[in-house]
């Protein structure tokens, strides 16, 4: 990547060529480089997690557990869950694209705490390595949910080591959240008022709130599991006077909002992409912005819907169910506003838009099947079956990962200075959409028929649908491999990207060079227009007045 | 492989009600899902950049009526589903009287079921059609979940805690029984069958002590409990023994009554209380007695505790000797 040259005339200084040593990367404080470091780390864990997924689908292609032993199978879905959730989905968009574009979007030079930012990447990588070592040293078979007392008193293997890995990753997530909250509050350029912020920034703000308020709870909870394992102190194990259901309350208090850590940033990306490729301001800007906050706040109050079948009080269950139906509404608001943005827009069918439309189609299925699960009577039948597996894959892979791919294709030119082949990218998006539906739609049917999740073998009558699911997974896998090929290809052979190849509004496109200068802006921009001002193409979003000697920057004071 | 079912059998009264709700939500989901997916594609095609035949100059950036419309319509529908579902759930899972009671103990990796007349079976459960059934479920080790998809019901088997579920099987037949909470190596082998028999056939099956298979004919549950009480449990050394050296509470008339505790609280003597008082007697000491009973944690199995509880329940009809 370091060999890329600047596009015109004499080589301009950019964030890649300013220094090219390995040390300059490993010690960088530049939010853009940290974003790239995260992107590489996340891709690595995504690859490992996908291999585990492939193994799982291969095993389930036949009803008998004939490929792997039961223990190995159990380790595989644990690896898949732990890596994908804690080391791919949660950091995916915030830590990579959030890091890369958020400061540019608000007209800042960097995030508020660049050193903390770098530290977060090291915590993430060390955590990921510890988890990987735990998996290599024989693996763990607790499932990513670490339910007690199985995890704390029964499971063998390196559970504590994996927990320390997740704990560290949790702190990296907290650091990113703190960084973004302070950055958004204090570092906005003059004139960048709250309601001029791009909706991606609103989404990142809501995400960061959850990261900061929720993650400590799961970190402590998992640590308590490790304490119970190592020292035999009774916290969750009923044989030692503990309460196994307490674990579930604490675990889901974070892990349900964690779903919003995954989906909110993707929603932010979709707002950006749909506005850009419809050449139109996001319809109902305020409603979309506040719906992100509503999701973050209500999302903290719904954790008990994971526990309807545990014997939790009927009244508690009814309250959690009610709040769950409420949290569905802001997502509906967003969806209809995105459609209204396309309505009467000037729609350019480029690859990022295909991914965004794919997001809409898959996320809406994930969201609507959430109604079956938020609803008490049906949830009890469906919980812990493949219906749940299908539902959350629609939200997390169909939603969050589609959003991630949209972001990757949208900001790739700004990050690398190269264009990728559009037709290949569109084909890949289509393959992911088709492969995804083939993989996961049959699982809704299997789940309604009662097929339990985490089963190594299953009754013969469910063979055909499982086989279909496994076949779909291979198309899905190819759909993810294809971008790896053409994106890497584009680094060397791709067309040189212009400053604003999509014709987008927003500071990162209008006011930042491709490739970006190490300091993003040569002078602090003064923002004069709201976000997505496609109605006034002649007016720049920000102006750069001649430098005043006394001016020392400082963000947000005018906001 | 080519005999492919797409729906589970529906074999309980509750299952029929839940299926109706399931399909209502599903069709709503299909309706709204189609609006979003096909609507978005339709709009993106119609308003493609190259299409100059559409009007764009009247586009607005927001519209309060639209916003209210697509907020309130989904909200009303969501609350309607919530209400329907919550009512149904309350009807199914709140305690109901007059049920045929079965006790289920989950352990790595099998289901152990006990009938009131003492018939026990492993990984199989025979039930009468047309009669309300109450299943009380607990785990001996980790969390399991007792799931019968054909009945659309499920309850977690949690160690240290009795959970209950109710259903009324309607269709005689053979149905899957699964453990749906991941419980370790052989989680996917913790499966079995539920047999629903016509009532007369079921009575015959019970009377013959389970009619072969894995079921074992035996004394009734309370008689088994009495054996534990006098045998391995050695409870009768102190309880209800006029010659006992230690003064222990009389257990006659106990079940379902209110018990005054040494710390001033009053609790109802239900299954959970009996269980706790056997395993960890120091937790709730009856007023007027010394905390001298040894804990039975690790001494008695969950099955034995269920038997003991059945025995203590059977004493509820008797009058305590003298005052308490």
Interface residues (C-beta under 8 A of the other chain):
Chain A: X65 X70 X71 X74 X141 X143 X145 X147 X149 X150 X153 X154 X155 X238 X239 X243 X244 X245 X278 X279 X280 X281 X283 X284 X285 X286 X287 X308 X309 X310 X311 X314 X317 X318 X321 X322 X325 X326 X328 X329 X332 X333 X335 X336 X337 X338 X339 X340 X342 X343 X344 X345 X346 X347 X348 X349 X353 X357 X360 X361 X364 X365 X368 X369 X371 X372 X374 X375 X376 X377 X378 X380 X381 X383 X384 X385 X445 X448 X449 X450 X452 X453 X454 X455 X456 X457 X458 X459 X460 X461 X463 X464 X465 X535
Chain B: X1 X2 X3 X4 X5 X6 X7 X8 X17 X18 X21 X22 X25 X26 X28 X29 X32 X33 X36 X37 X39 X40 X41 X43 X44 X45 X47 X48 X49 X54 X55 X56 X58 X59 X61 X62 X63 X66 X67 X70 X71 X74 X75 X78 X79 X81 X82 X84 X85 X86 X88 X89 X90 X92 X93 X94 X108 X141 X142 X143 X145 X147 X149 X150 X152 X153 X154 X155 X156 X158 X159 X160 X161 X163 X176 X178 X179 X180 X181 X182 X183 X184 X185 X186 X187 X188 X189 X297 X298
